[in-house]
Amino acid sequence: MTQPNPGDYVALEPKTSTPNASTPGAARGDDNGIAVHGTSVVQMQEQAWLRRAEAATAAAEELMVCRRKVTAVLTRNYFGDGCPEGTAVYSALQEFTANWNEQLSSQVKTLQSLASQCQISAASLSATDRVSSAHFSLGT
């Protein structure tokens, strides 16, 4: 028997203590990999939530890089000081990038919060699994 990967569905066979692992979507008769016809199914989620946290953290870091790069572009007016059109374009771009930076800051905070919530979910699921499985024993 193969060891299940994080996110795989684990079906507990009726007369054995060894779970049967399958990849989501692999079971016959359904669209999400959960076996039907009375078989109990458990999905391993801790690593999946940790990967979600990593993805949210990476996205937040990428947005912060974008903010720094865009902010550095408009450090001075390249459109012509003393030129009304150049000053107007520069002012409009500064306003636009300031608004965009605020939106990016908000999205970064949201992603950081999401990453934290995903880590909390992973820890909570793991703790619940440990508590719930404490009374199980494998027959020898």
C-alpha angles and dihedrals in degrees: 000000000000123000113250119250122225108281094023120128115245117204117198108223114228099239102029137065092218115095121227112228123211134172116250110269093024098101118097119243101027142065102229106049097254109135115237134203098071100309114141113235132196123187118209106226111161096091091042090057091047090052089051089052091051091050092050091048092049091049091050090051091050091052090051089053089051091051093052093048095049093045090054092054096066101044090126140010108271092171096076131288111234090022109113093211093047093048092048093049091046092049092048092049091048091052091047094049092045090055091044091050090053090052091048091049090053091048091049091053090048092050092047090051090048091052090051092048091050091052090049090050092051092050092045093050091047092049092047090050091051093049094043094047095046092094095048120095130184116236117236 
